[in-house]
């Protein structure tokens, strides 16, 4: 079923990541930005209910669609109470599945479009593409905004170069993995110049390199 759903969604021009257990699913959801999460209730290691509840408790607001063969009222209530946005019972119509994903995707766009992000003393204005830190502001380009948004939605989480490249440049056939290092270098330089390099360094915050792994964003 997973393979069939992936093939269907790819044919509909979605970018799709797949995992087969709830533990890995949590790691993916924490380390990446998604428009919609489609989660089966009956997952090994961590159930769909537990996965959704954990993400919501951690502040993750990504729209979530739960899939389950359990069609009882109590099951639906449990799913929605755990924090899911929708609950679809198997077997289901492909048209209905796609319609629900589209609806949740539109909601995701609304959330991202109006929500500012705050991590410690950092505040990101997504509409105006401005990052603020202790009264100082820096204007961001579109790609810089995407990068800092990815980091600030996953504070304290180490993001590998592969994850960053996939999320920001995954569909750009002319880009390669070296672009990650280049953009982060220029973004850091810009933040240091605008927000104060010595202050960021003394507080041990901002975008930091995890040698041999990737990068992590730390707030105050």
matplotlib code that plots the C-alpha trace (Angstrom):
import matplotlib.pyplot as plt

x = [0.0, 2.8, 4.5, 1.2, 0.5, 4.0, 3.6, 0.2, 1.4, 4.6, 2.3, 0.4, 3.6, 4.2, 7.6, 7.3, 9.4, 8.4, 9.2, 7.8, 7.8, 6.8, 10.2, 11.8, 8.7, 9.2, 12.8, 11.8, 9.1, 11.4, 14.3, 12.4, 9.6, 6.6, 3.3, 1.3, 2.0, 0.1, 0.3, -1.0, -2.3, -0.9, 2.9, 5.6, 7.8, 5.7, 2.0, 0.4, -1.5, 1.7, 3.5, 0.9, 0.6, 4.4, 4.7, 2.0, 3.5, 6.8, 5.0, 4.9, 1.9, 2.2, -1.3, -1.6, -3.9, -4.3, -5.1, -6.7, -8.8, -10.3, -13.5, -15.1, -16.2, -13.8, -10.9, -11.7, -12.1, -8.7, -7.0, -8.4, -7.8, -4.2, -3.8, -4.5, -6.3, -8.2, -8.9, -9.6, -10.8, -9.4, -10.4, -10.8, -11.3, -8.2, -10.1, -11.1, -7.5, -6.2, -8.9, -8.1, -4.4, -5.1, -7.3, -4.6, -1.9, -3.9, -4.2, -0.4, 0.2, -2.1, -0.2, 3.2, 1.9, 0.7, 2.9, 6.0, 8.6, 10.4, 13.4, 14.9, 15.5, 15.3, 12.1, 11.4, 8.8, 7.9, 5.8, 8.4, 11.4, 13.0, 15.0, 15.1, 17.5, 17.6, 16.3, 18.5, 17.0, 18.3, 16.5, 16.7, 16.6, 14.1, 16.6, 18.0, 14.5, 13.9, 17.2, 16.6, 13.0, 14.1, 16.6, 14.1, 11.4, 13.9, 15.8, 18.5, 18.1, 21.1, 20.2, 22.5, 23.6, 21.5, 18.3, 18.9, 19.6, 16.5, 14.3, 15.6, 17.0, 15.6, 13.8, 16.6, 18.3, 21.2, 22.0, 24.4, 25.2, 28.0, 25.4, 24.4, 27.9, 28.1, 24.6, 25.2, 28.5, 27.0, 24.0, 26.2, 28.3, 25.2, 23.8, 27.1, 27.4, 23.8, 23.1, 26.6, 29.2, 30.7, 27.3, 26.2, 29.6, 29.5, 26.0, 26.9, 23.9, 23.0, 23.8, 26.6, 28.5, 28.4, 31.6, 31.1, 27.3, 25.7, 24.4, 22.3, 20.5, 20.6, 18.6, 19.3]
y = [0.0, 2.4, 1.8, 2.4, 5.6, 6.9, 6.2, 7.9, 11.0, 11.3, 11.0, 14.0, 16.0, 15.7, 15.2, 12.2, 10.7, 7.3, 5.5, 2.2, 2.8, 5.5, 6.1, 6.9, 8.9, 11.1, 11.7, 12.7, 15.0, 16.7, 17.2, 18.4, 20.7, 19.1, 20.4, 17.4, 14.2, 11.1, 8.7, 5.1, 4.4, 0.9, 1.5, -0.5, 1.0, 4.2, 4.1, 6.8, 8.1, 8.4, 10.0, 12.7, 13.4, 13.7, 16.1, 18.3, 18.4, 19.5, 22.4, 20.9, 22.3, 20.5, 19.3, 15.5, 13.0, 9.7, 6.5, 3.5, 0.4, 1.2, 2.9, 3.1, 6.5, 6.1, 5.5, 8.6, 10.6, 9.3, 10.2, 13.8, 14.3, 13.3, 16.3, 14.9, 17.3, 14.5, 10.8, 8.6, 5.0, 2.2, 1.2, 4.7, 6.3, 7.6, 10.7, 11.3, 10.8, 13.3, 15.8, 15.6, 16.0, 19.0, 20.6, 20.0, 21.4, 24.6, 24.9, 24.4, 27.2, 29.4, 28.5, 29.2, 32.4, 34.1, 32.6, 34.3, 32.0, 32.8, 30.9, 32.5, 36.1, 35.4, 36.3, 35.5, 37.5, 35.2, 37.7, 40.5, 38.2, 39.8, 38.2, 40.2, 39.7, 41.9, 44.9, 44.5, 43.4, 41.7, 41.5, 38.1, 36.9, 34.1, 31.3, 32.8, 32.9, 29.2, 28.2, 30.2, 29.0, 25.4, 25.9, 27.8, 25.2, 22.6, 24.4, 22.3, 19.6, 18.7, 18.9, 17.1, 18.7, 16.1, 17.0, 20.8, 20.3, 18.1, 20.6, 23.8, 22.7, 19.2, 20.1, 22.3, 20.1, 22.7, 22.7, 20.3, 19.6, 22.2, 24.9, 24.2, 25.1, 28.2, 29.5, 28.8, 30.6, 33.7, 33.6, 33.4, 36.3, 38.3, 37.5, 38.3, 41.7, 42.7, 41.2, 41.3, 38.6, 39.1, 39.0, 35.8, 34.1, 35.1, 33.7, 30.6, 30.9, 31.1, 28.6, 26.2, 23.5, 20.0, 18.6, 15.6, 15.8, 19.0, 22.2, 23.1, 26.3, 27.5, 30.3, 31.9]
z = [0.0, 0.8, -2.5, -4.3, -2.4, -3.1, -6.8, -6.8, -5.1, -7.2, -10.3, -8.9, -8.7, -4.9, -3.4, -1.1, 1.7, 3.0, 6.2, 7.6, 11.3, 13.7, 15.2, 11.9, 11.0, 14.0, 13.1, 9.5, 10.8, 13.2, 10.8, 7.7, 6.6, 5.1, 3.8, 4.9, 6.9, 6.0, 8.9, 9.4, 12.8, 13.0, 12.9, 14.5, 17.3, 17.7, 16.8, 14.6, 17.6, 19.6, 16.7, 16.2, 19.9, 20.3, 17.4, 18.7, 22.2, 20.6, 18.8, 15.3, 13.4, 10.1, 9.0, 9.6, 7.9, 9.8, 7.9, 9.6, 9.2, 12.6, 11.9, 15.3, 16.7, 19.7, 17.3, 15.3, 18.5, 19.7, 16.4, 16.4, 20.1, 19.6, 17.3, 13.8, 11.4, 9.5, 9.8, 6.8, 7.1, 4.9, 2.3, 0.8, -2.5, -4.2, -5.2, -1.6, -0.4, -2.9, -2.1, 1.6, 1.0, -1.2, 1.5, 4.2, 1.9, 1.4, 5.2, 5.5, 3.1, 5.2, 8.4, 6.9, 5.3, 8.5, 11.2, 12.5, 14.0, 17.3, 18.7, 21.8, 21.0, 17.2, 15.4, 11.8, 9.8, 6.9, 5.1, 5.1, 4.9, 8.0, 10.8, 14.1, 17.0, 20.1, 18.2, 15.1, 11.7, 8.6, 5.3, 3.6, 0.1, -0.8, -0.5, 2.7, 4.1, 3.2, 4.9, 8.2, 8.3, 8.0, 10.9, 13.1, 12.6, 13.9, 16.6, 18.3, 15.6, 13.6, 9.9, 7.4, 4.2, 2.4, 4.2, 3.7, 0.0, -0.5, 1.2, -0.4, -3.8, -4.3, -7.6, -9.0, -11.6, -11.9, -8.2, -6.5, -2.8, -2.7, -2.9, 0.8, 2.1, -0.1, 1.0, 4.7, 4.5, 3.0, 5.3, 8.4, 7.1, 6.6, 10.0, 11.7, 9.9, 10.6, 14.1, 15.6, 15.2, 18.7, 20.4, 18.6, 19.4, 23.0, 23.5, 21.5, 19.2, 15.5, 12.8, 13.9, 12.1, 13.5, 12.1, 9.8, 10.1, 9.1, 10.9, 13.9, 14.8, 18.4, 20.1, 23.4]

ax = plt.figure().add_subplot(projection="3d")
ax.plot(x, y, z, "-o")
ax.set_aspect("equal")
plt.show()
